[in-house]
Amino acid sequence: MIVQEYIREDGSSPFRSWFDDLDSQASAKVATAIVRMELGNLSNVKWIGGGLGEYRIDWGPGYRLYLAQDGDELIILFVGGTKKRQQSDIDRAGGLLSEYKARKAAARKDRK
């Protein structure tokens, strides 16, 4: 599996902004989760709906990674968060997923 952060049109990465603010222990837990996904282990992902998934890390405040799978080999990371902010993080990730799908459709249309 290939795991990539979603990069917005302005070049920003919502996931990277969140990740860069984590302490070293939390960033190690998140990095381990990403490696597990790269190895194809999606057992900690709960699929919420609309193609959006939530990877749960049962440690500390309950870290969450919000993602989508595109095809068989690609995982897109949108945002991260904690159990406390779960609903607002899901809403934000859903908006980013919609943006991703729209950009992908536009790019496909431009190629024709």
C-alpha positions as CSV (number, residue, x, y, z in Angstrom):
1,M,0.0,0.0,0.0
2,I,1.1,3.6,-0.6
3,V,0.1,6.0,2.1
4,Q,0.1,9.7,1.1
5,E,-1.0,12.9,2.7
6,Y,-3.6,14.9,0.9
7,I,-2.1,18.1,-0.5
8,R,-4.6,21.0,-1.1
9,E,-4.4,23.2,-4.1
10,D,-2.6,25.9,-2.1
11,G,0.2,23.3,-1.2
12,S,-0.9,22.9,2.4
13,S,-1.3,19.5,4.1
14,P,-3.9,19.5,6.9
15,F,-2.5,16.1,8.1
16,R,1.1,17.4,8.2
17,S,0.0,20.5,10.1
18,W,-1.6,18.3,12.8
19,F,1.2,15.7,12.9
20,D,3.9,18.4,13.3
21,D,2.3,19.6,16.5
22,L,2.4,16.1,18.2
23,D,4.9,15.3,20.9
24,S,7.5,12.7,20.2
25,Q,5.6,9.7,21.7
26,A,2.4,10.5,19.9
27,S,4.2,11.1,16.6
28,A,5.9,7.7,17.0
29,K,2.5,6.0,17.6
30,V,1.1,7.7,14.5
31,A,4.2,6.8,12.4
32,T,3.8,3.2,13.5
33,A,0.1,3.3,12.4
34,I,1.1,4.6,9.0
35,V,3.7,1.8,8.6
36,R,1.1,-0.8,9.4
37,M,-1.2,0.7,6.7
38,E,1.7,0.6,4.2
39,L,2.0,-3.1,5.0
40,G,-1.7,-3.6,4.3
41,N,-2.9,-3.9,7.9
42,L,-6.2,-1.9,7.9
43,S,-7.6,-3.8,10.9
44,N,-7.8,-0.6,13.1
45,V,-9.8,1.3,10.4
46,K,-13.5,1.7,10.9
47,W,-15.2,2.7,7.7
48,I,-17.5,5.6,8.5
49,G,-19.3,6.0,5.2
50,G,-18.9,7.7,1.9
51,G,-15.4,6.2,1.5
52,L,-14.1,7.8,4.7
53,G,-12.2,5.7,7.2
54,E,-11.1,6.3,10.8
55,Y,-7.9,4.6,12.0
56,R,-8.0,4.3,15.8
57,I,-5.0,4.4,18.0
58,D,-5.9,3.2,21.4
59,W,-3.3,5.2,23.3
60,G,-3.3,8.6,25.1
61,P,-6.3,10.7,24.3
62,G,-7.4,8.2,21.6
63,Y,-5.7,9.5,18.4
64,R,-7.6,9.2,15.1
65,L,-6.4,9.3,11.5
66,Y,-8.9,10.1,8.9
67,L,-8.3,8.6,5.5
68,A,-9.8,7.2,2.3
69,Q,-8.7,4.4,0.1
70,D,-8.3,5.1,-3.6
71,G,-8.1,1.9,-5.6
72,D,-6.3,-1.1,-4.2
73,E,-3.0,0.4,-3.4
74,L,-3.4,4.0,-2.3
75,I,-4.4,5.5,1.0
76,I,-4.9,9.2,1.4
77,L,-4.5,10.8,4.8
78,F,-6.7,13.9,5.3
79,V,-6.5,14.9,9.0
80,G,-5.7,13.6,12.4
81,G,-7.2,14.3,15.8
82,T,-8.4,12.8,19.1
83,K,-11.5,11.2,20.4
84,K,-12.4,14.5,22.1
85,R,-12.7,16.4,18.7
86,Q,-13.9,13.3,16.8
87,Q,-17.1,14.8,15.1
88,S,-15.5,18.0,14.0
89,D,-12.5,16.1,12.6
90,I,-14.8,13.7,10.8
91,D,-16.7,16.7,9.3
92,R,-13.4,18.3,8.2
93,A,-12.1,15.0,6.7
94,G,-15.4,14.6,4.8
95,G,-15.0,18.0,3.3
96,L,-11.4,17.3,2.3
97,L,-12.5,14.0,0.8
98,S,-15.1,15.8,-1.3
99,E,-12.5,18.3,-2.4
100,Y,-10.1,15.4,-3.3
101,K,-12.8,13.7,-5.4
102,A,-13.8,16.9,-7.2
103,R,-10.1,17.6,-8.0
104,K,-9.6,14.1,-9.3
105,A,-12.7,14.2,-11.5
106,A,-11.6,17.6,-12.9
107,A,-8.2,16.3,-13.7
108,R,-9.7,13.3,-15.4
109,K,-11.9,15.5,-17.4
110,D,-9.0,17.8,-18.4
111,R,-7.1,14.8,-19.8
112,K,-9.9,13.9,-22.3
